[in-house]
Amino acid sequence: MKILTIDTSTSTNSVALTMNGRLLAEYIENPDRNHSSSLMTGLDMVLKNSGCVLDELDAIGVSQGPGSFTGLRVGIATAKGLVLAAGKPLVTFSSLAMLAMNLPYAEFPVCAMFDAKKNEVYAALFRCRELPETLLNECVMPPAEFLSQLRGTTLFIGSGAVRYRDLIVQTLGDRALFAPHLCHQPRASAGAILAADLFARGELASPAALVPSYLRASEAELARLKKESAA
């Protein structure tokens, strides 16, 4: 079973190709340029370096969010295009669950946390074994509010954990543990584990109905709602 997996939920672009759970190729870049061009470069490199073509794929997976509004739109639009071009099934997964899978079989609950800007975080709590089990559903809120829900020792991972490390330590003290620095970066190869499980269980996504999971309104939506309420 060959699965091509895409993640653009943060400033990092990541593409992975796996076969029967084995990683064949992976591309990771933190571009200071257009998400789209970097992603296409990654897709091309992964397919060429592994000697694979789209027709040989069994499915395509993509992170649905939460995360960067622009990044998610690029990743999902690209995945839809590939699905339509190749006629392959599509599976989607949570970007926070994908991040948590950087720490499989962790002894303690894993708090996956992205910096959501505006003094908020995208966060969720998981028990990580072979696959993540959700303990607290993904949400967007001020970090102090999310931290108030945590009990016991917790292992933190992600850009939100990096930015708010001082607050986390101040709140939880020695109950707060942090993943090694390199683990804070999301990887499509971790998402591939989720994608393979979803595909095996027949939990496919409809390309036509698929939209990013933003968890909060975009600036454009907020401006539109403000304009409508003032009318």
Secondary structure, DSSP 4 states (H G I P E B T S, - for coil): -EEEEEE-SSS-EEEEEEETTEEEEEEEE--SS-HHHHHHHHHHHHHHHHT--GGG-SEEEEEEESS-HHHHHHHHHHHHHHHHHHT--EEEEEHHHHHHTTSTT-SS-EEEEEE-STT-EEEEEEEESSSEEEEEEEEEE-HHHHHTT--S-EEEESHHHHHTHHHHHHHHGGGEEE--GGGGS--HHHHHHHHHHHHHTT-PPPTTT-----SS--HHHHHHHHHHHH-
